[in-house]
Amino acid sequence: MSRWLAAPALLLLALPFITLIGVTPWHGFHLAYGDWNSVATSLGLSCISIPCIVLLGTPLSLWLARTTSFMRHWVEIMVLIPLLTPPLALGILLISVYGPYGAVGGIIARLGLSLTNNAGAFVLAQIYGALPYYVMSARVAFEGVPPTVEEAAKVLGAPPWQILIRLTLPLARQGLATGLAIAWVRVVGEFGIVLVFSYFPQGIPVKLYINLQNDGIDAVYSLLWLLLVVTLPFPLWCLASSRRRLKLPH
């Protein structure tokens, strides 16, 4: 009975992808001018933003999972606000801060640098779009590590860095992988923030929008497939890997 109740939701989720297979013009499958550049932009700059997200987000996630400070509630709110803010609005806010006339952007401009419509702005937009998702997922992963395990290691004389590397991170790896997978999808697929804050260089989502505006729906299917090929394998691998670990005997 339950499988029949689940069928409508499953059909609803699968229908667009089933339709994509049917409507793709396979006989004339080709990329438009500039599409490969957008792929290189998305992949290359995402490989910069993801390590930045991990380096920035992991310490914050660990602090949120372990602290008893009264500031925790306010820090959580600070993390949630960018996550809940519509991307277009967040893009406008980034221009207000990092644009040439913004508080931070003005200082950067006096140094002869810029953070609008360039690779640095693109990476910054990706970080703002994905960092809150990674922090929330990683915090849950760290909360799943029993504090008693870490306390036992401290009693045995292990230094904090050794506890982190050999105990905390390995025990939280499944949740951290989930957070990393979500962050990857967010950085590669980020559209709203990038469209406003860093229109150039153009990644895959913005190029999809341009092709759609210029040439219509039939012109975007090839690049859409490429976006799926770039975006989905890593999250699906994380899911499959997590399921294999759950099935392993303990």
C-alpha positions in Angstrom: 0.0 0.0 0.0 2.8 2.5 1.0 4.5 2.1 -2.4 1.3 3.2 -4.2 1.1 6.2 -1.9 4.7 7.1 -2.7 4.1 6.8 -6.5 2.6 10.3 -7.1 5.6 12.1 -5.5 8.1 9.9 -7.3 6.3 10.5 -10.6 6.2 14.2 -10.0 10.0 14.3 -9.3 10.9 12.1 -12.2 8.7 13.6 -14.9 10.9 16.6 -15.9 14.0 14.3 -16.3 12.0 11.7 -18.3 10.7 14.6 -20.5 14.3 15.9 -21.0 15.3 12.6 -22.5 12.4 12.8 -25.0 12.7 16.5 -26.0 16.5 16.6 -26.4 17.3 16.9 -30.1 19.8 14.0 -30.1 20.3 14.2 -33.9 21.7 17.7 -33.6 23.3 17.5 -30.2 25.9 20.3 -30.0 27.0 23.1 -27.7 26.5 26.7 -28.7 29.3 29.2 -29.0 30.9 30.0 -25.6 29.3 27.0 -23.8 32.7 25.3 -23.3 34.0 28.5 -21.7 31.1 28.5 -19.3 31.9 24.9 -18.4 35.5 25.7 -17.8 34.5 28.7 -15.7 32.1 26.8 -13.5 34.4 23.8 -12.9 37.6 25.8 -12.5 36.2 28.4 -10.1 34.2 25.8 -8.2 37.4 24.0 -7.5 38.6 27.2 -5.8 35.5 28.0 -3.9 34.9 24.5 -2.4 38.2 24.4 -0.5 37.5 27.9 0.7 34.1 26.8 2.0 35.6 23.8 3.8 38.4 25.9 5.4 35.9 28.6 6.5 33.0 26.4 7.4 34.5 23.5 9.2 35.9 25.4 12.2 32.6 27.3 12.5 30.5 24.1 12.3 32.7 22.5 15.0 32.3 25.5 17.3 28.5 25.5 16.8 28.4 21.8 17.6 30.5 22.0 20.8 30.1 25.4 22.3 27.8 26.2 25.3 28.3 29.9 24.8 25.3 32.2 24.9 26.5 33.5 21.5 25.6 30.3 19.8 22.0 31.2 19.1 23.0 34.5 17.5 25.8 32.9 15.4 23.2 30.4 14.2 21.0 33.3 13.1 23.9 34.9 11.3 24.4 31.6 9.4 20.8 31.2 8.6 20.1 34.7 7.3 22.2 34.3 4.1 20.8 30.9 3.6 17.2 32.2 3.8 17.8 35.4 1.8 16.7 35.2 -1.8 19.7 34.9 -4.1 18.9 38.0 -6.1 18.6 40.0 -2.9 21.9 38.6 -1.7 23.6 39.5 -4.9 22.4 43.2 -4.5 23.8 43.1 -0.9 27.2 41.9 -2.2 27.3 44.8 -4.6 26.5 47.2 -1.8 29.4 45.8 0.2 32.0 44.7 -2.3 31.1 47.0 -5.3 33.4 49.9 -6.2 31.4 52.3 -4.0 30.7 49.8 -1.2 32.2 49.9 2.3 34.7 47.1 1.6 34.8 47.6 -2.2 35.9 51.2 -1.8 38.9 50.1 0.2 39.8 47.4 -2.3 39.4 49.8 -5.2 42.0 52.2 -3.6 44.4 49.2 -3.6 43.8 48.9 -7.4 41.7 45.8 -7.1 38.1 45.0 -7.9 35.5 42.4 -6.8 32.8 42.9 -9.4 32.4 41.0 -12.7 35.6 39.0 -12.4 36.8 35.6 -11.2 37.2 36.8 -7.6 33.7 38.1 -7.5 32.4 34.8 -9.0 34.2 32.8 -6.3 32.9 35.1 -3.6 29.3 34.7 -4.9 29.7 30.9 -4.9 31.0 31.0 -1.3 28.0 33.1 -0.1 25.6 30.8 -1.9 27.0 27.5 -0.5 28.8 28.2 2.8 25.7 28.3 5.0 24.5 25.0 3.6 27.8 23.4 4.4 28.0 24.9 7.9 24.5 23.6 8.8 25.2 20.1 7.5 28.7 19.9 9.0 27.4 21.1 12.4 24.9 18.2 12.4 27.7 15.8 11.5 29.9 17.0 14.4 26.9 16.8 16.8 26.7 13.1 15.9 30.2 12.5 17.3 29.9 11.5 21.0 31.7 14.0 23.2 32.6 11.2 25.5 34.9 9.8 22.8 36.8 13.1 22.6 36.9 13.4 26.4 38.4 9.9 26.7 41.1 10.9 24.2 41.9 14.0 26.2 42.2 11.9 29.4 44.7 9.7 27.6 46.8 12.7 26.7 46.0 13.2 23.0 46.5 16.8 21.9 43.5 18.7 20.4 44.8 18.6 16.8 45.3 14.8 17.0 41.8 14.3 18.4 40.4 16.4 15.6 42.2 14.6 12.8 42.1 11.0 14.1 38.7 11.0 15.9 36.4 13.8 15.2 36.8 14.2 11.4 36.7 10.4 10.7 33.6 9.9 12.8 31.9 12.8 11.2 33.0 12.0 7.6 29.6 10.8 6.4 27.8 14.0 7.4 30.7 16.1 6.2 30.5 14.4 2.8 26.8 15.2 2.6 27.5 18.8 3.4 30.3 18.9 0.8 27.9 17.4 -1.8 25.3 20.0 -1.1 27.9 22.7 -1.3 29.1 21.4 -4.7 25.6 21.5 -6.1 25.2 25.0 -4.8 28.4 26.4 -6.2 28.1 24.9 -9.6 24.4 25.7 -9.9 24.5 29.2 -8.3 22.6 31.6 -10.6 20.9 34.5 -8.7 23.9 35.8 -6.8 26.2 35.4 -9.7 23.8 37.0 -12.2 23.7 40.2 -10.1 27.2 40.3 -8.6 29.4 38.7 -11.2 27.8 38.5 -14.6 31.2 37.9 -16.1 32.9 35.4 -16.3 29.8 33.5 -17.3 29.3 30.0 -15.7 26.9 27.3 -16.9 23.7 28.6 -15.2 24.1 32.2 -16.6 25.0 30.9 -20.0 21.9 28.7 -20.0 19.9 31.8 -19.2 21.5 33.7 -22.1 21.0 30.9 -24.6 17.4 30.6 -23.5 16.8 34.3 -24.0 18.6 34.5 -27.3 17.8 31.3 -29.1 14.8 29.7 -27.2 14.3 26.5 -25.3 15.6 24.1 -28.0 19.1 25.7 -27.8 19.7 24.9 -24.1 19.2 21.2 -23.9 22.8 20.3 -24.7 24.3 22.6 -22.1 21.6 21.5 -19.6 22.8 17.9 -20.0 26.3 19.0 -19.5 25.3 20.9 -16.3 23.7 17.7 -15.0 26.8 15.7 -15.9 29.0 18.2 -14.0 26.8 18.6 -11.0 25.3 15.2 -10.1 28.0 12.5 -10.1 29.7 13.7 -6.9 26.5 14.0 -4.7 25.3 10.6 -6.1 28.6 9.0 -5.2 28.4 10.5 -1.7 24.9 9.0 -1.3 26.0 5.6 -2.6 29.1 5.6 -0.5 27.1 6.4 2.7 24.6 3.6 2.0 27.5 1.1 1.5 29.0 2.1 4.9 25.6 1.7 6.6 25.4 -1.9 5.2 28.9 -2.8 6.4 28.9 -5.1 9.5 30.2 -3.5 12.6 
